[in-house]
Amino acid sequence: MGLFAYPPKREPFATAGNYRSDITSFLDELKKKHVDLEERQRKGRVLLWDCEPIDLDERRANASSTVQFLRNSSL
């Protein structure tokens, strides 16, 4: 080959093991300050997302079984 080989040879990313993003550092510090943070997150998730699946047949049956009340003006 000539002077330039294609694709160019790249050196392995030597700093990958030493690099820490600002976000990673922030999250690590936050977890150190609030050791119960992950447990609180799990509890919050249970409240919002971990629910029983909705049975659509049961929902339809409940919706169709409603009783309409008539207002009786004589009572």
HUNORPE-V698941 format. One record per pair of residues at least 12 apart in sequence whose C-alpha atoms are under 10 Angstrom apart, sorted by the first residue. I is the first residue (numbers start at 1). GAP is how many residues later the second one is. D is the distance in Angstrom with one decimal. If there is no record, write none. Layout:
BEGIN
i=I gap=GAP d=D
i=I gap=GAP d=D
END
This chain:
BEGIN
none
END
